[in-house]
Amino acid sequence: MSLDAAGLEGPMWLYAYECVRQGVNPSGNSRFIEKHPFFGPIIAKKISFLRVESGFDSVSSVLRRRRVENRTTERLRADFDEDFGFEIVEIDDEDDGGEEEVAIY
């Protein structure tokens, strides 16, 4: 089982930590977390990495939302560039005593 100090050091760390923090630990033992050099201070501050009450999302639904957000951001950037972009046009050096003029549109 992962509900021990070794569980905090492996891939089941979230299970070991949150079972105790949320009170679903069947053994009721929280000392292994409180004594851990990394997780001890975190659990003392009641920091959570998982909120079960907010529900679960599948990876595909999260990725779908992120793609929509990314497309929206792309469109906004393109629109901004189109409206506020500028071009620099160099004027012939001989017209102004050798100095370069730049026009910003």
N, C-alpha and C positions, 0 to 999 in steps of 0.2 A: 504494500500500500504506500501511497505517496504522502500520507499525513504524518511526516516526520521531518527532521532537519535535512535528511538526504533528499527528500522531495522538493525542498526549496532550492536545491542546487542543480536540479535536473529539468527536463522538459515539462514536468508536471508542477512547476513552481506556482503557476496561477491557481491551479486546483488546490494545492496545499495551503496557500495563503488565503484565498477567498472563502474556502470552506470554514476556516476558523473565524475570519473577520465577519462573515455573514451569519455565523452561528449555526451552520449546518454540519459541523464536524461531529460525527457520531461518537467520538471518544470524549469530546469536550476539552481536550488537552490543547492549550495554546502556548504553553511554556517554550516549546521548540521554536516558535516564531519570535516570542518576546526575547529570547536569548540570542537570536541570530544577529550577527553584527550589521547586516544590511537591512533585513526585514523588521528587526526589533523597533528601531526608531520610526519606521514607516507605519507599522501597525499602531504604535503609540499615538501617532497623529491622525489615526483613523482614515488613512488614505486608501482609496479603493481603485481597483483597475477594471472592475466589472460591475455593471448595474443591470441586474436581472429584470428588475421591474420595468425598465424601458423597452424590453423586448429584444428579440434577436433579429439580425439582418443576415441574409445570406451574402456571401462574397459577391455573387453575380449582381445582386440588387445594389450593393454599395458601388461596385464598378460602373454600373449603368448610370447611377446618379453622378458619379465623378466625371464620366464622359460628357454628360449633358452640361455640367458646370464648366468643363474645359472648352466645349464648343462655344458656349455663351461668352466666356472670357476671350476666346479667339476672335469672335465676331465684334466684341466691344473694342478690342485692340485694333483690329482692321479698320473699323469705323473711325476711331480716333486718328489713326495714321492718315486716313483719307481726308479727314476734315482739317487736321492741324499739321500735316506733313509739309515740308518745304523743300524747295530745290535751290541750289546755289548756282548762279549763272555768272561765269567770269566774263568781264568786259575786256576788250582789247587793251593791252598795256600802253600803247602809244597814245591813246586818246587823253590820258590824264597824267601826263608827265612821268610815265613809267610806273605809277602806282596801280595796284589792282583794285577794281571795284567789285563788290559782291552785292547782288540783289537777292533779297529774300522775299519769296511770295507767300 
